[in-house]
Amino acid sequence: MAAQHDQNTREIEQFLQTDQDATAFRKYKRQLPERQQMPKIRSALSTEQLEPAVEGELIEILYQVRLNSGKGNGNDKENWLALSSGTDFSTIEDRWKATNP
């Protein structure tokens, strides 16, 4: 499965042709959980549309909070440190389940 994922990534990056587009795609993919929440956030914040630049900043802030909160889904530093120290996976699994219903 990892090999297929790597192959798909290479094909997408080849299709995109430029490093800038490939970088933008990877960022979009990493921030997908935050992007999926934007419709609810937009409606809760205002009846007016958010400017694209403001929405992009908000997505970036939410992404950074998720990664650095210690309650991420395996991507945050604390989870990787726990994993590398040889502790069991239950804490990481519990956090993942809490953020990925």
SEROMI-374430 format. One record per atom (N, C-alpha, C, CB): residue in one letter; x, y, z; atom name; residue number from 0. Coordinates in steps of 0.02 Angstrom, whole numbers, plus 50000, padded with zeros to 5 digits. Glycine has a CB too. Layout:
BEGIN
   aa       u       v       w   at     i
    A       X       Y       Z   CA   NUM
...
This chain:
BEGIN
   aa       u       v       w   at     i
    M   50041   49941   50000    N     0
    M   50000   50000   50000   CA     0
    M   50043   50063   50000    C     0
    M   49953   50000   50060   CB     0
    A   50098   50062   50038    N     1
    A   50143   50120   50040   CA     1
    A   50174   50130   49971    C     1
    A   50198   50110   50093   CB     1
    A   50190   50075   49937    N     2
    A   50220   50081   49871   CA     2
    A   50170   50113   49822    C     2
    A   50241   50011   49845   CB     2
    Q   50107   50095   49828    N     3
    Q   50055   50124   49784   CA     3
    Q   50047   50199   49800    C     3
    Q   49987   50088   49793   CB     3
    H   50049   50216   49864    N     4
    H   50044   50287   49884   CA     4
    H   50102   50326   49855    C     4
    H   50043   50293   49962   CB     4
    D   50163   50299   49860    N     5
    D   50222   50332   49833   CA     5
    D   50216   50341   49758    C     5
    D   50285   50293   49850   CB     5
    Q   50192   50289   49724    N     6
    Q   50182   50292   49651   CA     6
    Q   50131   50346   49633    C     6
    Q   50160   50224   49624   CB     6
    N   50076   50348   49670    N     7
    N   50024   50399   49657   CA     7
    N   50053   50469   49667    C     7
    N   49964   50388   49703   CB     7
    T   50092   50477   49720    N     8
    T   50122   50543   49733   CA     8
    T   50169   50563   49677    C     8
    T   50161   50542   49800   CB     8
    R   50210   50517   49653    N     9
    R   50255   50532   49597   CA     9
    R   50216   50552   49535    C     9
    R   50301   50472   49582   CB     9
    E   50163   50515   49521    N    10
    E   50122   50530   49461   CA    10
    E   50089   50599   49466    C    10
    E   50069   50476   49451   CB    10
    I   50064   50615   49525    N    11
    I   50033   50681   49535   CA    11
    I   50085   50736   49526    C    11
    I   50000   50686   49605   CB    11
    E   50143   50727   49557    N    12
    E   50196   50778   49552   CA    12
    E   50220   50785   49480    C    12
    E   50254   50761   49598   CB    12
    Q   50224   50730   49443    N    13
    Q   50243   50733   49372   CA    13
    Q   50190   50771   49332    C    13
    Q   50254   50662   49343   CB    13
    F   50126   50758   49347    N    14
    F   50072   50793   49313   CA    14
    F   50074   50868   49326    C    14
    F   50005   50764   49335   CB    14
    L   50089   50886   49389    N    15
    L   50090   50957   49407   CA    15
    L   50148   50995   49375    C    15
    L   50094   50964   49483   CB    15
    Q   50202   50961   49360    N    16
    Q   50259   50985   49321   CA    16
    Q   50306   51032   49357    C    16
    Q   50234   51019   49260   CB    16
    T   50283   51075   49401    N    17
    T   50329   51122   49434   CA    17
    T   50334   51105   49508    C    17
    T   50306   51195   49424   CB    17
    D   50392   51120   49537    N    18
    D   50402   51109   49609   CA    18
    D   50354   51151   49650    C    18
    D   50474   51125   49628   CB    18
    Q   50340   51211   49626    N    19
    Q   50295   51256   49662   CA    19
    Q   50224   51227   49666    C    19
    Q   50293   51325   49627   CB    19
    D   50200   51199   49610    N    20
    D   50134   51169   49610   CA    20
    D   50133   51106   49653    C    20
    D   50112   51152   49539   CB    20
    A   50186   51066   49650    N    21
    A   50190   51005   49691   CA    21
    A   50191   51023   49765    C    21
    A   50252   50964   49672   CB    21
    T   50227   51075   49783    N    22
    T   50230   51097   49853   CA    22
    T   50162   51121   49876    C    22
    T   50283   51153   49861   CB    22
    A   50128   51159   49835    N    23
    A   50061   51183   49852   CA    23
    A   50012   51124   49860    C    23
    A   50035   51231   49797   CB    23
    F   50018   51073   49818    N    24
    F   49975   51014   49823   CA    24
    F   49988   50977   49889    C    24
    F   49986   50967   49764   CB    24
    R   50052   50967   49906    N    25
    R   50068   50932   49969   CA    25
    R   50041   50970   50029    C    25
    R   50144   50923   49975   CB    25
    K   50047   51036   50028    N    26
    K   50021   51077   50083   CA    26
    K   49945   51070   50087    C    26
    K   50041   51152   50073   CB    26
    Y   49912   51073   50030    N    27
    Y   49839   51066   50028   CA    27
    Y   49819   50999   50059    C    27
    Y   49812   51072   49956   CB    27
    K   49854   50946   50040    N    28
    K   49839   50879   50063   CA    28
    K   49849   50873   50139    C    28
    K   49883   50827   50027   CB    28
    R   49903   50903   50166    N    29
    R   49917   50901   50238   CA    29
    R   49863   50939   50277    C    29
    R   49986   50930   50253   CB    29
    Q   49836   50992   50247    N    30
    Q   49788   51034   50282   CA    30
    Q   49715   51014   50267    C    30
    Q   49799   51105   50263   CB    30
    L   49705   50957   50238    N    31
    L   49637   50936   50219   CA    31
    L   49589   50934   50278    C    31
    L   49640   50869   50186   CB    31
    P   49608   50910   50337    N    32
    P   49559   50911   50392   CA    32
    P   49535   50982   50409    C    32
    P   49591   50880   50455   CB    32
    E   49580   51030   50407    N    33
    E   49560   51099   50420   CA    33
    E   49516   51126   50364    C    33
    E   49622   51144   50429   CB    33
    R   49533   51110   50303    N    34
    R   49494   51133   50246   CA    34
    R   49423   51105   50248    C    34
    R   49529   51113   50180   CB    34
    Q   49416   51043   50271    N    35
    Q   49350   51012   50275   CA    35
    Q   49306   51044   50328    C    35
    Q   49357   50938   50289   CB    35
    Q   49337   51078   50376    N    36
    Q   49299   51112   50428   CA    36
    Q   49279   51183   50409    C    36
    Q   49340   51114   50492   CB    36
    M   49307   51209   50355    N    37
    M   49295   51279   50337   CA    37
    M   49222   51297   50325    C    37
    M   49334   51296   50276   CB    37
    P   49181   51255   50295    N    38
    P   49111   51276   50287   CA    38
    P   49077   51292   50354    C    38
    P   49071   51221   50251   CB    38
    K   49089   51250   50404    N    39
    K   49060   51262   50470   CA    39
    K   49090   51325   50502    C    39
    K   49071   51202   50516   CB    39
    I   49154   51334   50494    N    40
    I   49188   51392   50523   CA    40
    I   49163   51456   50490    C    40
    I   49264   51386   50516   CB    40
    R   49157   51454   50423    N    41
    R   49132   51513   50387   CA    41
    R   49063   51534   50412    C    41
    R   49129   51499   50312   CB    41
    S   49019   51485   50420    N    42
    S   48951   51502   50441   CA    42
    S   48949   51525   50514    C    42
    S   48904   51442   50431   CB    42
    A   48994   51500   50555    N    43
    A   48995   51520   50626   CA    43
    A   49025   51590   50635    C    43
    A   49033   51469   50667   CB    43
    L   49073   51608   50594    N    44
    L   49108   51671   50603   CA    44
    L   49070   51732   50577    C    44
    L   49174   51668   50569   CB    44
    S   49037   51724   50521    N    45
    S   49008   51783   50490   CA    45
    S   48959   51764   50436    C    45
    S   49062   51828   50461   CB    45
    T   48915   51810   50421    N    46
    T   48870   51800   50364   CA    46
    T   48903   51824   50300    C    46
    T   48804   51838   50375   CB    46
    E   48959   51860   50307    N    47
    E   48997   51883   50248   CA    47
    E   49051   51831   50231    C    47
    E   49029   51952   50261   CB    47
    Q   49068   51828   50167    N    48
    Q   49120   51782   50145   CA    48
    Q   49188   51805   50170    C    48
    Q   49120   51776   50069   CB    48
    L   49229   51756   50187    N    49
    L   49298   51772   50206   CA    49
    L   49338   51783   50142    C    49
    L   49330   51715   50248   CB    49
    E   49384   51830   50145    N    50
    E   49430   51841   50089   CA    50
    E   49473   51779   50082    C    50
    E   49474   51905   50099   CB    50
    P   49491   51758   50021    N    51
    P   49533   51699   50013   CA    51
    P   49598   51701   50054    C    51
    P   49550   51690   49940   CB    51
    A   49630   51759   50057    N    52
    A   49693   51764   50095   CA    52
    A   49680   51753   50170    C    52
    A   49725   51833   50084   CB    52
    V   49625   51780   50196    N    53
    V   49608   51772   50266   CA    53
    V   49591   51699   50281    C    53
    V   49548   51818   50286   CB    53
    E   49554   51667   50236    N    54
    E   49537   51597   50245   CA    54
    E   49601   51554   50244    C    54
    E   49489   51574   50189   CB    54
    G   49647   51570   50199    N    55
    G   49710   51534   50196   CA    55
    G   49750   51540   50261    C    55
    G   49752   51558   50138   CB    55
    E   49751   51601   50289    N    56
    E   49786   51612   50352   CA    56
    E   49753   51572   50408    C    56
    E   49787   51687   50370   CB    56
    L   49687   51572   50409    N    57
    L   49650   51535   50460   CA    57
    L   49664   51460   50455    C    57
    L   49575   51548   50454   CB    57
    I   49665   51434   50395    N    58
    I   49681   51363   50385   CA    58
    I   49751   51348   50410    C    58
    I   49675   51344   50310   CB    58
    E   49799   51391   50395    N    59
    E   49867   51381   50417   CA    59
    E   49871   51382   50494    C    59
    E   49913   51435   50388   CB    59
    I   49837   51427   50526    N    60
    I   49837   51432   50599   CA    60
    I   49806   51368   50629    C    60
    I   49797   51494   50623   CB    60
    L   49750   51346   50603    N    61
    L   49718   51286   50629   CA    61
    L   49762   51225   50619    C    61
    L   49650   51274   50594   CB    61
    Y   49796   51222   50562    N    62
    Y   49842   51167   50547   CA    62
    Y   49899   51166   50598    C    62
    Y   49871   51172   50476   CB    62
    Q   49929   51224   50611    N    63
    Q   49985   51228   50659   CA    63
    Q   49962   51210   50729    C    63
    Q   50015   51299   50658   CB    63
    V   49903   51230   50748    N    64
    V   49876   51212   50813   CA    64
    V   49868   51137   50819    C    64
    V   49808   51248   50826   CB    64
    R   49841   51106   50766    N    65
    R   49832   51033   50767   CA    65
    R   49899   50998   50774    C    65
    R   49796   51009   50704   CB    65
    L   49949   51020   50738    N    66
    L   50014   50987   50740   CA    66
    L   50050   50997   50806    C    66
    L   50057   51013   50684   CB    66
    N   50040   51053   50838    N    67
    N   50079   51070   50897   CA    67
    N   50040   51066   50962    C    67
    N   50107   51138   50890   CB    67
    S   49979   51040   50960    N    68
    S   49937   51039   51020   CA    68
    S   49952   50980   51066    C    68
    S   49866   51037   51000   CB    68
    G   49986   50929   51041    N    69
    G   49994   50869   51080   CA    69
    G   49932   50825   51077    C    69
    G   50009   50886   51152   CB    69
    K   49884   50843   51037    N    70
    K   49823   50804   51030   CA    70
    K   49810   50789   50956    C    70
    K   49763   50842   51060   CB    70
    G   49863   50784   50918    N    71
    G   49857   50773   50846   CA    71
    G   49843   50701   50829    C    71
    G   49919   50795   50812   CB    71
    N   49850   50685   50766    N    72
    N   49834   50618   50743   CA    72
    N   49897   50580   50722    C    72
    N   49786   50621   50685   CB    72
    G   49951   50590   50757    N    73
    G   50012   50555   50742   CA    73
    G   50062   50599   50706    C    73
    G   49998   50495   50701   CB    73
    N   50044   50660   50689    N    74
    N   50089   50703   50653   CA    74
    N   50127   50751   50700    C    74
    N   50052   50743   50603   CB    74
    D   50104   50758   50760    N    75
    D   50136   50808   50803   CA    75
    D   50198   50780   50837    C    75
    D   50087   50832   50856   CB    75
    K   50241   50825   50857    N    76
    K   50307   50808   50884   CA    76
    K   50303   50762   50944    C    76
    K   50344   50872   50904   CB    76
    E   50256   50775   50989    N    77
    E   50250   50734   51050   CA    77
    E   50234   50662   51033    C    77
    E   50195   50763   51095   CB    77
    N   50190   50650   50985    N    78
    N   50174   50581   50966   CA    78
    N   50235   50546   50937    C    78
    N   50117   50581   50916   CB    78
    W   50274   50581   50895    N    79
    W   50332   50550   50866   CA    79
    W   50385   50535   50918    C    79
    W   50361   50594   50811   CB    79
    L   50392   50580   50967    N    80
    L   50440   50568   51021   CA    80
    L   50419   50507   51062    C    80
    L   50446   50630   51067   CB    80
    A   50354   50501   51077    N    81
    A   50329   50443   51113   CA    81
    A   50342   50379   51074    C    81
    A   50255   50451   51128   CB    81
    L   50331   50382   51010    N    82
    L   50341   50323   50967   CA    82
    L   50415   50303   50966    C    82
    L   50316   50337   50896   CB    82
    S   50459   50352   50960    N    83
    S   50530   50337   50956   CA    83
    S   50559   50313   51022    C    83
    S   50568   50398   50932   CB    83
    S   50525   50329   51078    N    84
    S   50550   50308   51143   CA    84
    S   50531   50236   51159    C    84
    S   50525   50354   51197   CB    84
    G   50492   50205   51116    N    85
    G   50474   50135   51126   CA    85
    G   50413   50124   51169    C    85
    G   50531   50099   51155   CB    85
    T   50376   50177   51186    N    86
    T   50315   50168   51225   CA    86
    T   50263   50133   51183    C    86
    T   50289   50236   51252   CB    86
    D   50211   50109   51216    N    87
    D   50159   50076   51177   CA    87
    D   50120   50126   51135    C    87
    D   50111   50036   51223   CB    87
    F   50080   50100   51090    N    88
    F   50045   50142   51042   CA    88
    F   49978   50167   51067    C    88
    F   50035   50104   50979   CB    88
    S   49957   50148   51127    N    89
    S   49888   50164   51148   CA    89
    S   49875   50239   51151    C    89
    S   49875   50134   51216   CB    89
    T   49922   50279   51176    N    90
    T   49911   50351   51180   CA    90
    T   49903   50381   51110    C    90
    T   49969   50386   51216   CB    90
    I   49947   50361   51065    N    91
    I   49944   50385   50996   CA    91
    I   49879   50363   50963    C    91
    I   50005   50360   50956   CB    91
    E   49860   50301   50974    N    92
    E   49798   50276   50944   CA    92
    E   49738   50312   50972    C    92
    E   49792   50200   50956   CB    92
    D   49737   50324   51038    N    93
    D   49681   50361   51069   CA    93
    D   49675   50431   51040    C    93
    D   49690   50364   51145   CB    93
    R   49732   50465   51032    N    94
    R   49730   50533   51004   CA    94
    R   49706   50531   50932    C    94
    R   49800   50564   51008   CB    94
    W   49728   50481   50894    N    95
    W   49707   50476   50824   CA    95
    W   49632   50466   50820    C    95
    W   49744   50418   50788   CB    95
    K   49606   50421   50863    N    96
    K   49534   50408   50862   CA    96
    K   49495   50470   50882    C    96
    K   49517   50350   50909   CB    96
    A   49522   50509   50929    N    97
    A   49487   50569   50952   CA    97
    A   49483   50622   50897    C    97
    A   49521   50598   51013   CB    97
    T   49532   50625   50854    N    98
    T   49533   50676   50802   CA    98
    T   49508   50651   50734    C    98
    T   49603   50703   50794   CB    98
    N   49495   50586   50729    N    99
    N   49472   50556   50666   CA    99
    N   49413   50511   50680    C    99
    N   49528   50517   50631   CB    99
    P   49353   50538   50692    N   100
    P   49295   50496   50710   CA   100
    P   49275   50449   50655    C   100
    P   49237   50539   50728   CB   100
